[in-house]
Every structure is written in structure tokens, then in C-alpha cells.
Amino acid sequence: MKILAISEISKSEKVFPSMADLKSWLHNRPWISSKVLRSWNLYRILPDGSKVSMRYGVRTMYDFVDYYRI
């Protein structure tokens, strides 16, 4: 499942091929501030290309880090 991250600040987008890639990317950047993590909204990309909200109330990268204990 691909993950799409969209920055509220710069409107840039980053696509992660899998949830494991997103976890690894975040794990290798412990210096990212909570303000920056809160500015990146996360979406799942379905096989048909549409984007939907993440599960379990995860809306931002900050929520993702908190939920998955990264």
C-alpha cells in the first residue's frame, strides 16, 4: 500500500512505496520537529489511484509516529 504525504506549508507531496518505507524514513530523521510532523497530512493510495484517509485516526505524520511508536 502506497502512502502519500502532503505538506500543508509548502504544498509539496512525497509518496512512500510502503508503510515500512515511511517508518524507516521517519526513524532516520529523529531531528524533525513536532511542528513539521503535524504539517504533513497522510493518505493511503488505493490501487485505482484514489487517495483515502489513513486508518486508526492517523491524520498527520505526528499521529503516525505516536500510533506506531517510532
C-alpha positions as CSV (number, residue, x, y, z in Angstrom):
1,M,0.0,0.0,0.0
2,K,1.5,3.4,-1.0
3,I,1.4,6.3,1.4
4,L,1.0,9.9,0.2
5,A,2.3,12.7,2.4
6,I,1.2,16.3,1.6
7,S,2.7,19.3,3.4
8,E,0.3,22.0,4.5
9,I,3.1,24.5,4.5
10,S,4.8,24.0,1.1
11,K,2.1,22.0,-0.6
12,S,4.7,19.5,-1.7
13,E,4.0,15.8,-1.9
14,K,6.0,12.7,-1.2
15,V,5.0,9.2,-2.0
16,F,6.2,6.3,0.1
17,P,6.0,2.8,-1.6
18,S,5.0,1.2,1.7
19,M,4.3,1.8,5.4
20,A,7.7,0.3,6.2
21,D,9.4,2.9,4.0
22,L,7.7,5.7,5.8
23,K,8.7,4.2,9.2
24,S,12.3,3.9,8.0
25,W,12.3,7.5,6.6
26,L,11.0,8.9,9.9
27,H,13.3,6.7,12.0
28,N,16.3,8.1,10.1
29,R,15.2,11.7,10.8
30,P,14.9,12.0,14.6
31,W,15.6,15.7,14.4
32,I,12.3,16.5,12.7
33,S,10.3,18.8,15.0
34,S,6.7,18.0,16.1
35,K,5.5,21.2,14.3
36,V,6.9,19.8,11.0
37,L,5.4,16.4,11.6
38,R,2.0,18.0,12.3
39,S,2.2,19.9,8.9
40,W,2.4,16.7,6.8
41,N,-1.0,15.0,6.2
42,L,-1.0,11.3,5.3
43,Y,-3.3,9.4,2.9
44,R,-3.4,5.8,1.6
45,I,-3.3,5.5,-2.2
46,L,-5.6,2.7,-3.4
47,P,-4.8,0.5,-6.4
48,D,-7.1,2.6,-8.5
49,G,-5.1,5.8,-7.7
50,S,-7.6,7.4,-5.4
51,K,-6.5,8.7,-2.0
52,V,-8.3,8.0,1.2
53,S,-7.6,8.8,4.9
54,M,-5.3,6.7,6.9
55,R,-6.8,4.2,9.5
56,Y,-7.0,4.4,13.2
57,G,-7.3,8.2,13.4
58,V,-3.9,8.8,11.9
59,R,-4.1,12.1,10.1
60,T,-0.6,13.5,10.2
61,M,3.0,12.2,10.4
62,Y,2.9,13.2,14.1
63,D,-0.1,10.9,14.7
64,F,1.7,8.2,12.7
65,V,4.8,8.5,14.9
66,D,2.7,8.4,18.1
67,Y,0.5,5.5,17.0
68,Y,3.3,3.3,15.7
69,R,5.8,4.4,18.5
70,I,8.6,5.3,16.1
